[in-house]
Amino acid sequence: MGSETASGMSASDPKHAVRATRSAGRKMRSLLLDAASRLFKERGLSGTSISDIAAAADAFPSQITYYFRTKEALFVEAASRDMLYLARATEQAALKAHTPRDYTHALAETVTATDTVAFFAEALTLTRRRQDLAPLVERTIERLHSEGARAYADQVERHGWRSLRAPEESSRRFWAIAIGVIVEGFAMGRGAEEMCRELLRALGEQATSTSANDGSRLRLVGDHDHSPSTDGETSS
């Protein structure tokens, strides 16, 4: 009689085997991405070999080509994944903010504290020569914008701030400026604190606080202050 899983399903059951294989595949991909991210950041694309990554992940070089096809594709996927992780960490850090100034500072401090943005910028440059890798970068950027806009809209509505721009515009503007400031900062040998100050200067004011008891909701500058209508509200 075949061995049983905790759910009572035979380990030899084809569906169970498929799920086990998929789970093992996801785990291996994650291990390869972890190893690749660390090595690419330390040594760069040209200084890192497929064999190096496989050894660091306790895998075989053939597994890298199986899951990612090429070293360049692995580079772009690792950089894109790290960028989305950073965006999530940035969003979490900003949740603690109670004023627009604190919110912007939390964003700037988090994104300049690591080399993730510079890593992603290298992936952006790589896709200029490898257009087959561009779709992954495009999807990553769209997620940065959409999730950033949602998070910003939630915070503005939660605190009753008065936003100077629509959430989507604010998110796109933030990431465009952040990438530019950080890439320039790394090129000039600037430290995290200096890059943070420059990013804050470039971003300027994003929203203004409103009175805690005025009953206001998320509004954009230009809406009629005297109107209680929700027409001026934005959604995530």
N, C-alpha and C positions, 0 to 999 in steps of 0.2 A: 504494500500500500504506500502511495506517495506521501511525502512529508506535507504537513499542513502549516499554513501561515497562521498568524494570530486571528485573522478574520475567518479562518476555517477553509480558505481556498487553497487548493493544492498548488504547491510551488511549481508543478509541471504544467499548470494550466496556461494555455497560450496567452490569454489576456494578462495574467499576472506577470508572465515573462516579459511581455511588451512594456508594462508599467515599470518593472524593475530595470529594464534596459534603458528606458527613457530617464528614469531617476538617476541612474549611474552616469548617463550621458550628460545630464545637466550638472551633476557634481563635477565631472571631469572638465567640462567647459569652464565652470567657475574657477576651478583650481588653476587652469591654464591662463585664464584672464588675470587672476591675482598675481601669478608669477610674472606674466608678461608686463603688467602695469608697473610692478616694482623695478624690473630690469630695464624696461624702456626709459623710465624716468632717471635711472642711475646712469645708463650707458648710451641712450639714444637708439634710434632704429638701426643705424649702420653698425653700432658697437655691440649689438645683441644678436645672437644666432638662434635659430630654431632649436638647436641642441641645448643651448644654455637654458632656454625657457622650459624645455622638456625635463631637463635635469632638476630644475628648481621646483617643478610641479610633480616630480616623481612619476613622469609619464614617458612615453616614447615619442620621438619626433614625428612618426607617422600619425599619431593622434592629433597633432597640431594641424597637419595638412588635411586630415579627415574632417575636423570640425571647422577650420577656418580657411582652408585652401592655401593661403600665402601668409608670409610674415607681415606684409603690409596690411592685409585685411585684419589680422589679429591686432595690429597696432591701432588701427582706426576703431575697432570695436572696444578695445581696452580703454582708449581715451574717451570714447563716447560714454561708456558705462561709468567711468570715474566722474565725468562731468555731471551726469544725472545724480550720482551719489552726492556730489558736492551741492547741487541745487537743493536736494532734500535736506542736507545738513544746514544750508543757508536758511531755508524756510523754517526749520525747527528753531534755529537761533533767533530768528526775527519774531517768533511767536511770543517771546518774553518781553518785547518792547511795548511800552505804553504811550509813547509819543512818536510822531513822525521822524523826529531827529534820531531817536534811539533806534527806530526801525531801520533807517538808512545806514546808521553806523553799524548795526549788527550784520546787515548784508555785506557791507564793504569789508568789515573785519574778517568775516568768515571766508569770503572768496579770495582774499589776498594772503591768507594764512598758509596756503598750500601751493604746490606747483601744478595743480590739476588744470587750471585754465591755460597755462602755457603748454602743457601736454596736449590738450585738446586743440590748441592753435596749430600745433605741429601736424595734427591729423587733418585740419582744414587745409593746410598747405599741401599735404600729400595728395589730397583728392584732386588738386589741380592737374596732376599728372596721371592720376588713376580715377577717371570719371566713373568707373564701375563701383567705386567705393563711396561715391557722393551720396547716394540715397540714404545710407545709414547716418551720415552727418546731418543731412537735411531733416530726417526724422528726429534726431537728437535736438537740433535747434528748435524745431517746432514744439517739442515737449518742454524745453526750457521756457519758451515764451508762453505757452498755454498754461502750464502749471504755475509759472511765476505770476501771471495775470490773475489766476484764480486765488492764489495765496494773498496777493496784494489786495484784491477786492474784498476778500474775507476780513482782512485786518482793518481796512478802512471802514467797512460797515460796522464791524464789531466795536470800534472805538469812536465812531462818529466823526472821523477825520474828514477834512475837505481836500479832495485830491486835485492836484493841479493838472493832471492828465488822465485820460482813460486808462484803466488797468492794463490793457493790451499794449498800449503805447509805452506806459511806464516800464513794463517788463522788457520789451524789445530794446528800449533805450538803455536800461540798466545793463543788460548783457553786452550790448554793443560797446558801451563805454568801458565796462569792466574788462572785456577781452583786450581792447586797445591799450588801456592803462597798464594792465599786467604784462602783456607782451613787451611793451616798451620798457617797463620796469625791469624785467628779467634781462633784456638786452643791455640796459644801462647799469646793471648790477645793483639795483636798488633793493633795500630790505622790505619786509612785509609792512612795517609801520609807515615807511615813506610812501609805499604804493597805496596803502589805505588812505592816507591823508590826501594824496592826489586824486584818488577815486572819489572821495567825499567832496573835494573841491569841484571836480568835473560834474558830479551829479547835481549838486546844489540842492535846493529844497524840492521835495516831491509832493508834500501835502502839508496842510496846516491843521492844528488842533482846533476843535470847536468846543464850546462850553458843554460840560458834562450834563447839564440839565436843560439844554435847549431843544431836546427831542429830535435833533437833526439826524439824518441818515447819510449814506454815501452820496455826495454831490460833487459835480465837477465845477470848477470855476467858470462862470458865465451863466450858470443857472440863476433863476430869479430867487433872490434871498427871501422874498416875502411870500412865496408860494409854497404851500405844504404838499403840493402834488408830487407824486413819485415818478413823474416823467423823467426827471433828471438822474434817477438812480441807474447805476450800471450793474450788470450781473457778471458773475465769474464765467 
